[in-house]
Every structure is written in C-alpha cells, then in structure tokens.
Amino acid sequence: MAWNPYYVGTGEPHHTELPPPPPWRTFPRRTAPRTFQPPEGLTDAVNAALFLHRPLLITGPAGSGKSSVIEQVADELSLGPVLRWHITSRSTLTDALYRYDALGHIHTLRLAQSKDKAAEATDDIAQFLQLGPLGTALLPGADRPRALLVDEIDKSDLDLPSDLLDVLERGEYEIPELVRHSRKDVQVRRWRGDNENPAVDPPPYTVHGGRVSCDRFPFIVMTSNGEREFPAPFLRRCIRYDMPPLTADLLRAAVEAHLDQVVTDDAQRLIDDFVNRVSLGETLAVDQLLNAVKLVTDGNAPAEPQRQRLIDCLLRDLSGA
C-alpha cells in the first residue's frame, strides 16, 4: 500500500488529520538547548570567550550545529533572549548598530508642513530609529551580558569584518543623527530577541548625546561555513573553534536528543550511510538526517520502494542544484 497519508493527488477534497510537527519545527520557534551535544573542545572555547570577553568564531559545514551553541550557552547561563544578526552580502555595520527610516521621516515632515506642524515633526526622530542586534547587545545597564549570534559572517561583504574591529575593541558606537540632534536624550527602540513576546515591545533605551558605550561586553558567537578567509586583525580578536568532522557517535547522540528516543536499527543504517557519504565529499546537513530518521521511524513509515525514494528526496547532496 502506498504511503499517501495526507495528499493523495486526486484533487478530491477530503478531511485528513494533519501530523504534529517534529520538535525542531514547532512554531513559534522555541530553542531546545538540551538537544545540542557539544563536541570535544567546544566548552573550553566557550569558556575562554566568556573569560576573556572576546567573540567566539565557530567554523564548520552547514547544519553542524554552530548556531545552536549560543542557544545552549544563553539558556544555561541565563543570558536572556538571543539577539540574531543574519549576515548577507548586503549587510553593513550601520544596520547592525541601528536603523534609521530616513524616507519615513521625510514623508512625515512633508505631511506636517501641510498642517503647519513642521517644527514638532522635525524634533520627533525617535519613532524613526531602532537599534539593531549589535547595537542592542552593546547597551549598558544589563545584569548579565547579552547573547548575540552573528550568523554566517563569511557571507558578508569583504570589508565588514574589518569594519567590526573598532566596535569589538572599544565596545561603543555613535548614532550621527542623534549626535546632531537638538535633544540630548532620545528614547530609541531596541532589537527584539528570540522568544520575546511579539505583542509587547522591549523597553526603549535612552541614548544620551548620540553615543552608546557598553559596560559589559556581550557574549558573541560568529559562525562561518568556511567559504572565505578573514583578515588577521579580525581573527586575533576572536576565540576560534573548528567543528570536528561528523561521526556516527556524534550523530547518534544528536538524533536521540532531538527525537527523544533510542536509535533504531533503521535509523542507525541511515546514520552510517550519512557519515559515509560525508566522508566521500558530499555536502549534507544534520537536519536532513533528522528529517529522514523521523520519517522512517514513524509508526506508519512507508515501505519499499517508496521508502527509498523518500530518503533520496530528503538526503540530496546540497552542493548540487
């Protein structure tokens, strides 16, 4: 019998109970710090970064658990919601520090001019400013250092790591729009961290004189897929850790932690095949393995040959189209 428990392909409407999500696909997304299994040497690197107040740069292939590190550290050490800065080729240091909606401000000024309220609108800059993830992480006054994830920094423009140097060394920055502003104290919205209530805005921070100086350096984890090299001045300011090659034992522990069940023989065969393919040079991510294991260990798992077709679909090499 074919495994078509939901969509049949006939076009005929039918009411079918849809499945609950796997633990790692529940929304709103919740972190699962206890499912991450730190490889050898990682706890030492994290503790060195915490002790020396330096960023931690973790390098490894996609899906190797790099971004999970900060979730576990933040939860274990009560650092609060994780702030995230996902890097693209268009990311800039300014965007990470603060966002200024200049076009929105200009539009509001024009509307105000038509109502003879231009002076009032000019002075109201706060509603057009928001601190970015790095800018929020550097705010002073917190009881514990904030946790910031700078994800896939190797995807950035070539100049971004160098642009970061001064901020990482001095722990301060300025907002030029506020330095020139007539009011010395302006309340600015903060960046929202993971799992913060979306219906409640984080309390604003009062920026004095357009400058912000941290009094406790945040715990920063930067991840890299190893797709580029970084300048030496940037690297010497980081604690560096390379994720080790995936082994069957590491993957077995990860699968058991995520699925909260003992690995079956079918799942172990998938794990062994996964390790073998990676060792031969294929690019595969751990979450692909989790998807495949979840499917084949389900109580209504498909039979051959459909089972193999689904596994091939889920475990496709990521380096190809």
C-alpha atoms as a printed R data frame, in Angstrom:
    type eleno elety resid chain resno       x      y      z
1   ATOM     1    CA   MET     A     1   0.000  0.000  0.000
2   ATOM     2    CA   ALA     A     2   1.392  3.439 -0.952
3   ATOM     3    CA   TRP     A     3   2.311  5.929  1.774
4   ATOM     4    CA   ASN     A     4  -0.051  8.808  0.945
5   ATOM     5    CA   PRO     A     5  -1.427  9.704  4.384
6   ATOM     6    CA   TYR     A     6  -2.326 13.338  3.594
7   ATOM     7    CA   TYR     A     7  -2.178 14.469 -0.011
8   ATOM     8    CA   VAL     A     8  -3.443 11.776 -2.393
9   ATOM     9    CA   GLY     A     9  -3.269 13.615 -5.705
10  ATOM    10    CA   THR     A    10  -6.845 13.059 -6.911
11  ATOM    11    CA   GLY     A    11  -8.000 16.645 -6.449
12  ATOM    12    CA   GLU     A    12 -10.987 15.396 -4.429
13  ATOM    13    CA   PRO     A    13 -11.463 17.330 -1.156
14  ATOM    14    CA   HIS     A    14 -11.177 15.192  1.955
15  ATOM    15    CA   HIS     A    15 -10.691 15.930  5.647
16  ATOM    16    CA   THR     A    16  -7.498 14.339  6.954
17  ATOM    17    CA   GLU     A    17  -5.904 14.899 10.333
18  ATOM    18    CA   LEU     A    18  -2.523 16.501  9.686
19  ATOM    19    CA   PRO     A    19   0.509 15.420 11.738
20  ATOM    20    CA   PRO     A    20   2.039 17.267 14.677
21  ATOM    21    CA   PRO     A    21   5.376 18.888 13.838
22  ATOM    22    CA   PRO     A    22   8.744 17.399 14.768
23  ATOM    23    CA   PRO     A    23  10.230 19.046 17.873
24  ATOM    24    CA   TRP     A    24  12.553 21.225 15.774
25  ATOM    25    CA   ARG     A    25   9.682 22.502 13.571
26  ATOM    26    CA   THR     A    26   7.300 23.837 16.219
27  ATOM    27    CA   PHE     A    27   6.182 27.466 15.967
28  ATOM    28    CA   PRO     A    28   6.511 29.971 17.492
29  ATOM    29    CA   ARG     A    29  10.054 28.678 17.392
30  ATOM    30    CA   ARG     A    30  11.412 27.645 20.744
31  ATOM    31    CA   THR     A    31  15.036 26.929 21.471
32  ATOM    32    CA   ALA     A    32  15.922 23.422 22.591
33  ATOM    33    CA   PRO     A    33  19.241 23.865 24.422
34  ATOM    34    CA   ARG     A    34  19.303 20.354 25.854
35  ATOM    35    CA   THR     A    35  19.310 18.719 22.422
36  ATOM    36    CA   PHE     A    36  22.705 20.143 21.427
37  ATOM    37    CA   GLN     A    37  25.667 17.874 22.089
38  ATOM    38    CA   PRO     A    38  28.859 19.974 22.265
39  ATOM    39    CA   PRO     A    39  31.815 18.245 20.582
40  ATOM    40    CA   GLU     A    40  35.181 17.913 22.286
41  ATOM    41    CA   GLY     A    41  36.905 21.220 22.928
42  ATOM    42    CA   LEU     A    42  33.875 23.421 22.372
43  ATOM    43    CA   THR     A    43  33.136 24.006 26.063
44  ATOM    44    CA   ASP     A    44  36.764 25.113 26.503
45  ATOM    45    CA   ALA     A    45  36.441 27.609 23.637
46  ATOM    46    CA   VAL     A    46  33.159 28.976 25.027
47  ATOM    47    CA   ASN     A    47  34.621 29.403 28.498
48  ATOM    48    CA   ALA     A    48  37.715 31.116 27.082
49  ATOM    49    CA   ALA     A    49  35.490 33.559 25.175
50  ATOM    50    CA   LEU     A    50  33.459 34.258 28.321
51  ATOM    51    CA   PHE     A    51  36.546 34.673 30.496
52  ATOM    52    CA   LEU     A    52  38.386 36.950 28.053
53  ATOM    53    CA   HIS     A    53  35.263 38.824 26.851
54  ATOM    54    CA   ARG     A    54  36.102 38.022 23.243
55  ATOM    55    CA   PRO     A    55  33.836 36.931 20.366
56  ATOM    56    CA   LEU     A    56  33.766 33.213 19.556
57  ATOM    57    CA   LEU     A    57  34.197 32.369 15.861
58  ATOM    58    CA   ILE     A    58  32.901 28.870 15.045
59  ATOM    59    CA   THR     A    59  33.694 27.394 11.633
60  ATOM    60    CA   GLY     A    60  32.067 24.287 10.196
61  ATOM    61    CA   PRO     A    61  29.782 22.974  7.453
62  ATOM    62    CA   ALA     A    62  26.123 23.931  7.233
63  ATOM    63    CA   GLY     A    63  23.937 22.006  9.631
64  ATOM    64    CA   SER     A    64  26.753 21.069 12.012
65  ATOM    65    CA   GLY     A    65  25.117 22.836 14.975
66  ATOM    66    CA   LYS     A    66  27.148 26.065 15.031
67  ATOM    67    CA   SER     A    67  24.207 28.353 15.732
68  ATOM    68    CA   SER     A    68  22.881 26.015 18.440
69  ATOM    69    CA   VAL     A    69  25.878 26.775 20.643
70  ATOM    70    CA   ILE     A    70  24.691 30.220 21.672
71  ATOM    71    CA   GLU     A    71  21.189 28.965 22.473
72  ATOM    72    CA   GLN     A    72  22.594 26.441 24.913
73  ATOM    73    CA   VAL     A    73  25.032 28.907 26.492
74  ATOM    74    CA   ALA     A    74  22.385 31.627 26.832
75  ATOM    75    CA   ASP     A    75  19.952 29.199 28.455
76  ATOM    76    CA   GLU     A    76  22.497 27.599 30.772
77  ATOM    77    CA   LEU     A    77  23.951 30.923 31.949
78  ATOM    78    CA   SER     A    78  20.678 32.916 31.972
79  ATOM    79    CA   LEU     A    79  21.863 35.477 29.423
80  ATOM    80    CA   GLY     A    80  18.332 36.244 28.239
81  ATOM    81    CA   PRO     A    81  16.845 36.095 24.731
82  ATOM    82    CA   VAL     A    82  19.407 35.587 21.961
83  ATOM    83    CA   LEU     A    83  19.808 38.522 19.583
84  ATOM    84    CA   ARG     A    84  20.373 37.459 15.963
85  ATOM    85    CA   TRP     A    85  22.169 39.172 13.123
86  ATOM    86    CA   HIS     A    86  21.891 37.078  9.963
87  ATOM    87    CA   ILE     A    87  24.565 38.166  7.507
88  ATOM    88    CA   THR     A    88  24.080 38.621  3.764
89  ATOM    89    CA   SER     A    89  26.281 40.231  1.121
90  ATOM    90    CA   ARG     A    90  24.335 43.473  1.700
91  ATOM    91    CA   SER     A    91  24.793 43.585  5.485
92  ATOM    92    CA   THR     A    92  26.520 46.648  6.904
93  ATOM    93    CA   LEU     A    93  27.852 47.556 10.307
94  ATOM    94    CA   THR     A    94  25.468 50.511 10.489
95  ATOM    95    CA   ASP     A    95  22.436 48.241 10.016
96  ATOM    96    CA   ALA     A    96  23.666 46.042 12.863
97  ATOM    97    CA   LEU     A    97  24.050 49.038 15.157
98  ATOM    98    CA   TYR     A    98  20.890 50.987 14.335
99  ATOM    99    CA   ARG     A    99  18.248 51.516 11.654
100 ATOM   100    CA   TYR     A   100  17.075 54.984 10.649
101 ATOM   101    CA   ASP     A   101  13.983 55.287  8.449
102 ATOM   102    CA   ALA     A   102  15.005 58.467  6.647
103 ATOM   103    CA   LEU     A   103  12.315 58.173  3.977
104 ATOM   104    CA   GLY     A   104   9.617 57.745  6.608
105 ATOM   105    CA   HIS     A   105  10.909 60.791  8.455
106 ATOM   106    CA   ILE     A   106  10.892 62.906  5.279
107 ATOM   107    CA   HIS     A   107   7.368 61.779  4.450
108 ATOM   108    CA   THR     A   108   6.178 62.726  7.949
109 ATOM   109    CA   LEU     A   109   7.837 66.138  7.640
110 ATOM   110    CA   ARG     A   110   6.034 66.833  4.384
111 ATOM   111    CA   LEU     A   111   2.718 65.902  5.919
112 ATOM   112    CA   ALA     A   112   3.462 68.094  8.917
113 ATOM   113    CA   GLN     A   113   4.376 71.052  6.715
114 ATOM   114    CA   SER     A   114   0.945 70.889  5.155
115 ATOM   115    CA   LYS     A   115  -0.521 71.156  8.659
116 ATOM   116    CA   ASP     A   116   1.898 73.812  9.980
117 ATOM   117    CA   LYS     A   117   3.487 71.334 12.409
118 ATOM   118    CA   ALA     A   118   6.919 71.031 10.800
119 ATOM   119    CA   ALA     A   119   8.923 72.034 13.906
120 ATOM   120    CA   GLU     A   120   7.193 69.426 16.066
121 ATOM   121    CA   ALA     A   121   7.715 66.683 13.451
122 ATOM   122    CA   THR     A   122  11.398 67.586 12.952
123 ATOM   123    CA   ASP     A   123  12.116 67.070 16.644
124 ATOM   124    CA   ASP     A   124  10.337 63.708 16.827
125 ATOM   125    CA   ILE     A   125  13.094 61.465 15.466
126 ATOM   126    CA   ALA     A   126  12.683 58.575 17.939
127 ATOM   127    CA   GLN     A   127   9.844 56.877 16.048
128 ATOM   128    CA   PHE     A   128  12.129 56.512 13.002
129 ATOM   129    CA   LEU     A   129  15.053 54.920 14.851
130 ATOM   130    CA   GLN     A   130  15.596 51.373 16.080
131 ATOM   131    CA   LEU     A   131  18.726 49.820 17.496
132 ATOM   132    CA   GLY     A   132  19.993 46.820 15.559
133 ATOM   133    CA   PRO     A   133  21.032 43.464 17.077
134 ATOM   134    CA   LEU     A   134  24.658 44.510 17.673
135 ATOM   135    CA   GLY     A   135  23.597 47.950 18.904
136 ATOM   136    CA   THR     A   136  21.184 46.363 21.382
137 ATOM   137    CA   ALA     A   137  23.768 43.826 22.555
138 ATOM   138    CA   LEU     A   138  26.154 46.670 23.453
139 ATOM   139    CA   LEU     A   139  23.668 48.590 25.626
140 ATOM   140    CA   PRO     A   140  24.905 49.212 29.182
141 ATOM   141    CA   GLY     A   141  22.999 48.531 32.365
142 ATOM   142    CA   ALA     A   142  22.256 44.800 31.998
143 ATOM   143    CA   ASP     A   143  22.831 42.480 34.963
144 ATOM   144    CA   ARG     A   144  24.209 39.789 32.638
145 ATOM   145    CA   PRO     A   145  25.982 40.090 29.276
146 ATOM   146    CA   ARG     A   146  23.624 39.809 26.325
147 ATOM   147    CA   ALA     A   147  23.969 36.964 23.835
148 ATOM   148    CA   LEU     A   148  24.398 37.853 20.142
149 ATOM   149    CA   LEU     A   149  24.574 35.453 17.203
150 ATOM   150    CA   VAL     A   150  26.294 36.788 14.068
151 ATOM   151    CA   ASP     A   151  25.261 34.068 11.660
152 ATOM   152    CA   GLU     A   152  27.276 33.195  8.524
153 ATOM   153    CA   ILE     A   153  29.716 36.078  8.663
154 ATOM   154    CA   ASP     A   154  31.594 34.557  5.718
155 ATOM   155    CA   LYS     A   155  28.643 35.613  3.524
156 ATOM   156    CA   SER     A   156  29.402 39.283  4.221
157 ATOM   157    CA   ASP     A   157  30.955 41.940  2.054
158 ATOM   158    CA   LEU     A   158  34.767 41.774  2.180
159 ATOM   159    CA   ASP     A   159  35.005 44.942  4.299
160 ATOM   160    CA   LEU     A   160  32.533 44.012  7.050
161 ATOM   161    CA   PRO     A   161  34.916 42.027  9.321
162 ATOM   162    CA   SER     A   162  37.362 44.950  9.246
163 ATOM   163    CA   ASP     A   163  34.526 47.406  9.918
164 ATOM   164    CA   LEU     A   164  33.700 45.420 13.054
165 ATOM   165    CA   LEU     A   165  37.181 45.764 14.547
166 ATOM   166    CA   ASP     A   166  36.725 49.125 16.260
167 ATOM   167    CA   VAL     A   167  33.350 48.211 17.744
168 ATOM   168    CA   LEU     A   168  34.670 44.869 19.034
169 ATOM   169    CA   GLU     A   169  37.687 46.586 20.607
170 ATOM   170    CA   ARG     A   170  36.072 49.714 22.040
171 ATOM   171    CA   GLY     A   171  32.564 48.413 22.729
172 ATOM   172    CA   GLU     A   172  30.975 51.696 21.733
173 ATOM   173    CA   TYR     A   173  29.367 53.447 18.801
174 ATOM   174    CA   GLU     A   174  27.537 56.624 17.909
175 ATOM   175    CA   ILE     A   175  24.343 57.441 16.041
176 ATOM   176    CA   PRO     A   176  25.184 60.513 13.911
177 ATOM   177    CA   GLU     A   177  21.541 61.507 13.549
178 ATOM   178    CA   LEU     A   178  21.339 61.850 17.339
179 ATOM   179    CA   VAL     A   179  24.764 63.462 17.787
180 ATOM   180    CA   ARG     A   180  23.472 66.357 15.658
181 ATOM   181    CA   HIS     A   181  20.008 66.340 17.212
182 ATOM   182    CA   SER     A   182  18.742 69.239 19.322
183 ATOM   183    CA   ARG     A   183  17.666 66.910 22.156
184 ATOM   184    CA   LYS     A   184  20.451 65.285 24.157
185 ATOM   185    CA   ASP     A   185  18.317 62.388 25.420
186 ATOM   186    CA   VAL     A   186  16.273 60.355 22.928
187 ATOM   187    CA   GLN     A   187  14.460 57.092 23.633
188 ATOM   188    CA   VAL     A   188  15.213 54.518 20.939
189 ATOM   189    CA   ARG     A   189  13.525 51.167 20.356
190 ATOM   190    CA   ARG     A   190  15.582 48.029 20.949
191 ATOM   191    CA   TRP     A   191  16.021 44.951 18.758
192 ATOM   192    CA   ARG     A   192  13.769 42.043 19.701
193 ATOM   193    CA   GLY     A   193  15.463 38.852 20.883
194 ATOM   194    CA   ASP     A   194  14.400 35.234 20.464
195 ATOM   195    CA   ASN     A   195  11.152 34.236 22.177
196 ATOM   196    CA   GLU     A   196  10.351 37.763 23.338
197 ATOM   197    CA   ASN     A   197   6.628 38.422 23.341
198 ATOM   198    CA   PRO     A   198   5.821 39.858 19.875
199 ATOM   199    CA   ALA     A   199   2.831 41.696 21.327
200 ATOM   200    CA   VAL     A   200   4.998 43.644 23.780
201 ATOM   201    CA   ASP     A   201   7.762 45.971 22.622
202 ATOM   202    CA   PRO     A   202  11.048 45.717 24.545
203 ATOM   203    CA   PRO     A   203  11.550 48.777 26.756
204 ATOM   204    CA   PRO     A   204  13.260 51.618 24.870
205 ATOM   205    CA   TYR     A   205  16.756 52.788 25.742
206 ATOM   206    CA   THR     A   206  17.572 56.438 26.318
207 ATOM   207    CA   VAL     A   207  20.572 57.390 24.174
208 ATOM   208    CA   HIS     A   208  22.474 60.383 25.571
209 ATOM   209    CA   GLY     A   209  24.341 62.621 23.170
210 ATOM   210    CA   GLY     A   210  24.007 60.118 20.365
211 ATOM   211    CA   ARG     A   211  26.591 57.732 21.873
212 ATOM   212    CA   VAL     A   212  26.331 54.267 23.385
213 ATOM   213    CA   SER     A   213  29.117 52.607 25.422
214 ATOM   214    CA   CYS     A   214  28.755 49.104 26.806
215 ATOM   215    CA   ASP     A   215  29.747 48.337 30.385
216 ATOM   216    CA   ARG     A   216  29.691 44.553 29.942
217 ATOM   217    CA   PHE     A   217  30.884 43.034 26.676
218 ATOM   218    CA   PRO     A   218  28.209 40.735 25.200
219 ATOM   219    CA   PHE     A   219  28.736 37.041 24.554
220 ATOM   220    CA   ILE     A   220  29.082 36.987 20.770
221 ATOM   221    CA   VAL     A   221  29.113 33.851 18.631
222 ATOM   222    CA   MET     A   222  30.004 34.313 14.972
223 ATOM   223    CA   THR     A   223  29.507 31.394 12.623
224 ATOM   224    CA   SER     A   224  31.242 30.655  9.338
225 ATOM   225    CA   ASN     A   225  30.817 27.892  6.786
226 ATOM   226    CA   GLY     A   226  34.488 28.254  5.891
227 ATOM   227    CA   GLU     A   227  33.792 29.756  2.465
228 ATOM   228    CA   ARG     A   228  36.355 32.573  2.830
229 ATOM   229    CA   GLU     A   229  39.362 33.710  4.806
230 ATOM   230    CA   PHE     A   230  39.315 36.586  7.285
231 ATOM   231    CA   PRO     A   231  41.982 39.245  7.874
232 ATOM   232    CA   ALA     A   232  44.465 38.567 10.660
233 ATOM   233    CA   PRO     A   233  43.479 41.671 12.730
234 ATOM   234    CA   PHE     A   234  39.925 40.336 12.850
235 ATOM   235    CA   LEU     A   235  40.966 36.769 13.709
236 ATOM   236    CA   ARG     A   236  43.265 37.809 16.547
237 ATOM   237    CA   ARG     A   237  40.311 39.452 18.289
238 ATOM   238    CA   CYS     A   238  38.341 36.191 18.278
239 ATOM   239    CA   ILE     A   239  38.484 32.866 20.058
240 ATOM   240    CA   ARG     A   240  38.347 30.360 17.201
241 ATOM   241    CA   TYR     A   241  36.888 26.860 17.106
242 ATOM   242    CA   ASP     A   242  36.512 24.472 14.176
243 ATOM   243    CA   MET     A   243  33.663 21.973 14.357
244 ATOM   244    CA   PRO     A   244  35.104 18.445 14.136
245 ATOM   245    CA   PRO     A   245  34.121 16.009 11.373
246 ATOM   246    CA   LEU     A   246  30.772 14.349 11.990
247 ATOM   247    CA   THR     A   247  30.998 10.827 13.393
248 ATOM   248    CA   ALA     A   248  28.394  8.127 13.852
249 ATOM   249    CA   ASP     A   249  28.573  8.522 17.642
250 ATOM   250    CA   LEU     A   250  28.020 12.296 17.489
251 ATOM   251    CA   LEU     A   251  25.097 11.903 15.106
252 ATOM   252    CA   ARG     A   252  23.549  9.117 17.136
253 ATOM   253    CA   ALA     A   253  23.626 11.327 20.238
254 ATOM   254    CA   ALA     A   254  22.121 14.243 18.274
255 ATOM   255    CA   VAL     A   255  19.315 12.089 16.847
256 ATOM   256    CA   GLU     A   256  18.447 10.638 20.254
257 ATOM   257    CA   ALA     A   257  18.430 14.113 21.822
258 ATOM   258    CA   HIS     A   258  16.206 15.649 19.126
259 ATOM   259    CA   LEU     A   259  13.757 12.769 18.812
260 ATOM   260    CA   ASP     A   260  13.864 11.776 22.490
261 ATOM   261    CA   GLN     A   261  14.033  8.102 21.567
262 ATOM   262    CA   VAL     A   262  16.584  5.330 21.242
263 ATOM   263    CA   VAL     A   263  18.060  4.976 17.762
264 ATOM   264    CA   THR     A   264  16.558  2.005 15.926
265 ATOM   265    CA   ASP     A   265  18.402 -0.270 13.509
266 ATOM   266    CA   ASP     A   266  16.802  1.547 10.561
267 ATOM   267    CA   ALA     A   267  17.921  4.891 11.954
268 ATOM   268    CA   GLN     A   268  21.434  3.598 12.606
269 ATOM   269    CA   ARG     A   269  21.736  2.485  8.983
270 ATOM   270    CA   LEU     A   270  20.762  5.984  7.892
271 ATOM   271    CA   ILE     A   271  23.364  7.479 10.246
272 ATOM   272    CA   ASP     A   272  26.124  5.177  8.973
273 ATOM   273    CA   ASP     A   273  25.230  5.936  5.353
274 ATOM   274    CA   PHE     A   274  25.165  9.665  6.135
275 ATOM   275    CA   VAL     A   275  28.674  9.555  7.666
276 ATOM   276    CA   ASN     A   276  29.988  7.546  4.727
277 ATOM   277    CA   ARG     A   277  28.584  9.984  2.162
278 ATOM   278    CA   VAL     A   278  30.018 12.990  4.005
279 ATOM   279    CA   SER     A   279  33.442 11.292  4.192
280 ATOM   280    CA   LEU     A   280  33.313 10.828  0.412
281 ATOM   281    CA   GLY     A   281  32.872 14.565 -0.081
282 ATOM   282    CA   GLU     A   282  29.110 15.036 -0.284
283 ATOM   283    CA   THR     A   283  27.594 18.086  1.408
284 ATOM   284    CA   LEU     A   284  24.831 17.089  3.809
285 ATOM   285    CA   ALA     A   285  23.331 18.808  6.858
286 ATOM   286    CA   VAL     A   286  22.337 17.247 10.160
287 ATOM   287    CA   ASP     A   287  18.753 18.483  9.863
288 ATOM   288    CA   GLN     A   288  18.415 16.452  6.637
289 ATOM   289    CA   LEU     A   289  19.346 13.354  8.621
290 ATOM   290    CA   LEU     A   290  16.855 14.240 11.357
291 ATOM   291    CA   ASN     A   291  14.095 14.561  8.757
292 ATOM   292    CA   ALA     A   292  14.904 11.176  7.250
293 ATOM   293    CA   VAL     A   293  15.134  9.421 10.621
294 ATOM   294    CA   LYS     A   294  11.842 10.964 11.759
295 ATOM   295    CA   LEU     A   295  10.116  9.663  8.637
296 ATOM   296    CA   VAL     A   296  11.455  6.093  8.648
297 ATOM   297    CA   THR     A   297  10.900  5.584 12.392
298 ATOM   298    CA   ASP     A   298   7.284  6.747 12.338
299 ATOM   299    CA   GLY     A   299   4.691  4.126 13.201
300 ATOM   300    CA   ASN     A   300   3.228  4.434  9.694
301 ATOM   301    CA   ALA     A   301   6.560  4.639  7.880
302 ATOM   302    CA   PRO     A   302   6.478  3.888  4.133
303 ATOM   303    CA   ALA     A   303   7.529  0.536  2.726
304 ATOM   304    CA   GLU     A   304   9.962 -0.119 -0.111
305 ATOM   305    CA   PRO     A   305  10.448  1.116 -2.796
306 ATOM   306    CA   GLN     A   306   8.658  4.301 -1.717
307 ATOM   307    CA   ARG     A   307  10.735  4.456  1.455
308 ATOM   308    CA   GLN     A   308  13.968  4.701 -0.514
309 ATOM   309    CA   ARG     A   309  12.537  7.314 -2.858
310 ATOM   310    CA   LEU     A   310  11.620  9.494  0.114
311 ATOM   311    CA   ILE     A   311  15.052  9.031  1.715
312 ATOM   312    CA   ASP     A   312  16.712 10.013 -1.562
313 ATOM   313    CA   CYS     A   313  14.473 13.089 -1.657
314 ATOM   314    CA   LEU     A   314  15.380 14.129  1.893
315 ATOM   315    CA   LEU     A   315  19.102 13.371  1.726
316 ATOM   316    CA   ARG     A   316  20.063 15.106 -1.503
317 ATOM   317    CA   ASP     A   317  23.585 16.484 -1.778
318 ATOM   318    CA   LEU     A   318  23.474 20.219 -1.000
319 ATOM   319    CA   SER     A   319  26.326 21.052 -3.360
320 ATOM   320    CA   GLY     A   320  24.196 20.271 -6.421
321 ATOM   321    CA   ALA     A   321  21.214 22.049 -7.921
